[in-house]
Amino acid sequence: MERLSLREAAERTARSVTTLRRYIRAGRLAATKAPGRFGPEYFVTEDDLSSAGLPPLAAPGGALVAAPRGGASLRAPAAPADSPALERVLREAVPVTLFQELQMKHEQLLVQYGMVRAGGLRVLEMQAELEARRRQIEESQVETVRVKERLATEAGELRRRLREAELELEGRRVEAAALREKVRGLEMLTRNTVTNEAIDRQFEDVMDQMRRVERLASEHDRADLSAAPWPARAPLPEPEH
């Protein structure tokens, strides 16, 4: 089957190359890219054009039809089996130039409608996304309030525990101060006990030394008494009557 460049297809279908490129990008018109005269370009067939609703206006072997109202004459396209009768009647009833202009306007309207529809779909998608984001924000706000309440409850519990810990610590400090006082008293008692024991030991040592001195003195006296004779006792005077 004969391949047509976009320029040839535009001449046969009374569309612009830009419109055909839009159809190709939209996926409405099937085309193949192949090396051309000026680099890679798109090529289509008559079947591709017919499938896209763009039957050629001039086909080989077509008969010439005089356009009414002084319009230029062209070869009438061989109407395909599935071509609508209304389109065939319109092609035969109006000038070719007017028909081509109306068809181009129609294609532009279709393109604009497609763009508007795509924009509307995009708006609907954005509205749905916005609604989903709004729900997410509301859920996040509810979760934030719940978290704040839980944090406030936990903070109150922590403050209560901290106050209890402070009171307990204060009690422990009082107990520690009392214990320090007891330790100080015990230390003083211990010092007094040690001092008393030292005094008692010193007193016992002094008493031992005094007893030793007395013993030595008594031994010395006994030794002196045993060595010297006793003196004669003088007679007692008689009592007077």
Secondary structure as UniProt FT lines:
FT   STRAND          4..5
FT   HELIX           6..13
FT   HELIX           17..26
FT   STRAND          32..36
FT   TURN            37..38
FT   STRAND          39..44
FT   HELIX           46..51
FT   TURN            52..53
FT   TURN            60..61
FT   STRAND          64..65
FT   TURN            69..70
FT   STRAND          74..75
FT   TURN            81..82
FT   HELIX           85..93
FT   HELIX           96..227
//
